[in-house]
Amino acid sequence: RRLTPLPLRPFVQQSSEDFKQVAMFSCACCKAEEDDRHTPDVAQVKQDVSDQKPLPPPQEPVAPPPTAEPKKEVVAPPAKEKKAPKGPDKKELAKQSVVLQKKGDEAFAQQDWTTALQMYSEAVEKNPENAPAWAGRGGVKVRIGNPAEALSDLDEAIRLDRDNLFAWRDRAEARSKTGDFVGALADFDHKLSLAPADGRALVGRGELKFKQGDKDGAIADFQLAARLTYPGASQWLERAKQA
């Protein structure tokens, strides 16, 4: 049997139009579905909004606290050393020295050599510039038989006071007793130039001249001492005349 072919044109046209309608329908459906997918559920949105915590109200900016300046380290002043209580001043010590020296002079006049030596020693300790105290202590040492020890005291007395008559006379005696005849004669001469009427110095120089062989010079000193009624001058005068 032979089939008669159908005309293609009308079929094709019909199919193309149908296809366009189908495609348009599909696109409309897809777009509606897409819109549904992107459109949020109202209930879900309300729930999401209700679940969110309310934001706090905006706060004004707070200025930072002022920076405190660093505290300066306070250094305590060094503790002052406690000063020892002041003792007597120099003037007061000098006064005390004079009092002790005069006590020594009183003991010297009474030939109380122990007391005199103690008083003079305390006097020079209080005031090392007390020339009479040095001279007094040196004179005591000459009289108790310590001429060598007396020399340092008498040297100090003369250094402090060139016009101390007792120091010159007693140093002359101390030098004579230690064998320094030249020094002793010089000290006697100086002493008698200051006080010519010193009987002890005249006898002392006369003795020194007699030992050195100066008979006439010794007799002149002994005669002057005898006129001053110095004890022992007359005996020395007779001895020198008979030599």
C-alpha positions in Angstrom: 0.0 0.0 0.0 1.3 3.3 -0.8 1.1 6.1 1.8 0.4 9.6 0.7 2.8 12.0 2.5 1.3 14.8 4.5 2.2 18.3 3.8 5.1 19.4 6.2 4.5 23.1 6.2 1.4 23.2 8.2 2.8 20.7 10.6 5.9 22.5 11.1 4.2 25.8 11.6 1.8 24.3 14.0 4.6 22.6 15.9 6.6 25.8 16.1 3.8 27.8 17.5 2.9 25.1 19.9 6.5 25.1 21.0 6.5 28.8 21.5 3.4 28.6 23.7 4.9 25.8 25.7 8.1 27.7 26.1 6.3 30.8 27.2 4.3 28.9 29.7 7.4 27.2 31.1 9.1 30.5 31.5 6.1 32.0 33.2 6.0 29.1 35.6 9.7 29.3 36.3 9.6 33.0 36.9 6.7 32.5 39.3 8.6 29.8 41.1 11.7 32.0 41.2 9.7 34.9 42.6 8.2 32.6 45.3 11.7 31.5 46.2 13.0 35.0 46.6 10.0 36.4 48.4 10.5 36.0 52.2 7.8 34.4 54.3 6.0 37.2 56.2 5.7 35.0 59.3 9.4 34.1 59.1 10.4 37.7 58.8 8.3 38.7 61.8 9.8 35.8 63.8 13.3 36.9 62.8 12.6 40.5 63.8 11.2 39.4 67.1 14.2 37.3 67.9 16.7 40.2 67.4 17.6 42.0 70.6 16.9 45.7 70.7 19.9 47.8 70.0 21.1 50.0 72.9 20.5 53.7 72.5 23.6 55.5 71.2 25.8 56.8 74.0 27.7 60.0 73.9 31.4 59.6 73.7 33.1 59.7 77.1 36.3 61.7 77.3 39.3 59.7 78.6 40.3 60.6 82.2 43.2 63.1 82.4 46.5 61.5 82.7 47.9 61.9 86.1 51.4 63.5 86.3 54.0 61.1 87.7 54.6 61.8 91.4 57.9 63.3 92.2 60.0 61.2 94.6 60.4 63.0 97.8 63.9 62.7 99.1 64.2 63.0 102.9 66.9 65.4 104.0 69.9 63.6 105.6 69.7 63.2 109.3 71.7 65.7 111.2 74.4 64.3 113.3 73.9 65.0 116.9 76.7 67.3 118.1 78.4 66.4 121.3 77.8 68.8 124.1 80.2 71.7 124.0 82.8 71.9 126.7 84.3 75.0 128.1 85.5 77.4 125.4 89.1 78.6 125.1 88.6 81.7 127.3 87.1 79.6 130.0 89.9 77.1 129.9 92.4 80.0 130.0 90.8 81.3 133.2 90.8 77.8 134.8 94.5 77.5 133.8 95.4 80.8 135.6 93.6 79.6 138.7 95.6 76.4 138.7 98.8 78.2 138.0 98.3 80.5 141.0 97.7 77.5 143.2 101.0 76.2 141.9 102.7 79.5 142.8 101.4 79.2 146.4 102.6 75.7 146.7 106.0 76.7 145.2 106.4 79.5 147.8 105.8 76.9 150.5 108.3 74.5 148.8 105.5 72.0 148.4 107.0 70.6 145.3 104.5 67.7 144.8 101.4 70.0 144.9 103.2 72.7 142.8 104.1 70.2 140.1 100.5 68.9 139.9 99.0 72.3 139.7 101.4 73.5 137.1 100.8 70.4 135.0 97.0 70.8 135.1 97.4 74.5 134.2 99.4 73.8 131.0 96.9 71.0 130.1 94.1 73.5 130.3 96.0 76.2 128.4 99.2 75.2 126.7 100.0 78.9 126.1 100.3 79.7 129.9 104.0 80.7 130.0 104.2 81.2 133.8 102.8 77.6 134.3 105.6 76.2 132.1 108.2 78.3 133.9 106.8 77.2 137.3 106.9 73.5 136.4 110.4 73.8 135.0 111.5 75.6 138.2 110.1 72.8 140.3 112.0 70.2 138.3 115.2 72.1 138.8 114.8 72.2 142.5 113.9 68.5 142.9 116.9 67.4 141.0 115.6 66.9 137.4 117.4 69.7 135.4 117.4 67.7 132.2 113.6 67.4 132.3 113.2 71.0 133.3 114.9 72.3 130.1 111.9 71.5 127.8 109.5 73.3 130.1 111.7 76.3 130.4 112.3 76.4 126.7 108.6 76.5 126.1 108.1 79.2 128.7 110.7 81.4 127.0 109.3 80.7 123.5 105.9 82.0 124.8 107.2 84.9 126.8 110.7 86.3 126.1 110.5 88.5 129.2 109.8 85.7 131.7 112.5 86.4 134.3 112.1 83.1 136.2 112.3 81.0 133.1 115.7 82.7 132.1 117.2 82.2 135.5 116.0 78.6 136.0 117.1 77.6 132.5 120.5 79.0 133.3 120.7 76.8 136.4 119.4 73.8 134.5 122.0 74.3 131.8 124.8 74.8 134.4 123.8 71.5 136.2 123.7 69.6 132.9 127.2 70.9 131.9 126.2 73.5 129.4 128.3 76.3 131.0 128.3 78.6 127.9 124.5 78.4 127.6 124.1 78.9 131.3 126.3 82.0 131.4 124.4 83.5 128.4 121.1 82.9 130.2 122.4 84.5 133.4 123.6 87.5 131.6 120.3 88.0 129.9 118.4 87.6 133.1 120.5 90.1 135.0 120.2 92.5 132.1 116.5 92.5 132.7 116.6 92.4 136.6 120.1 93.3 137.9 119.0 92.9 141.6 118.3 89.2 141.4 120.4 87.7 144.2 119.9 84.1 143.1 121.0 84.9 139.6 124.1 86.8 140.8 125.1 83.8 143.0 124.4 81.4 140.2 126.5 83.4 137.7 129.2 83.9 140.4 129.5 80.1 141.0 129.7 79.5 137.2 132.5 82.1 136.9 134.4 80.7 139.9 134.3 77.1 138.4 135.6 78.5 135.1 138.5 80.3 136.9 137.1 83.9 136.7 137.9 84.7 140.3 137.4 88.5 140.0 134.2 88.2 138.2 132.9 85.7 140.7 133.8 88.0 143.7 132.0 90.9 142.0 128.8 88.9 141.7 129.0 87.5 145.2 129.6 91.0 146.7 126.5 92.4 145.0 124.4 89.4 146.1 125.7 89.8 149.7 124.6 93.5 149.7 121.2 92.2 148.7 121.3 89.9 151.7 120.8 86.9 149.5 121.2 83.7 151.6 124.6 82.0 151.0 126.2 85.0 149.1 128.6 85.8 152.0 129.9 82.3 152.3 130.6 82.2 148.5 132.3 85.5 148.7 134.7 84.4 151.5 135.4 81.2 149.6 136.3 83.1 146.4 138.6 85.5 148.3 140.4 82.6 149.9 140.9 80.7 146.7 
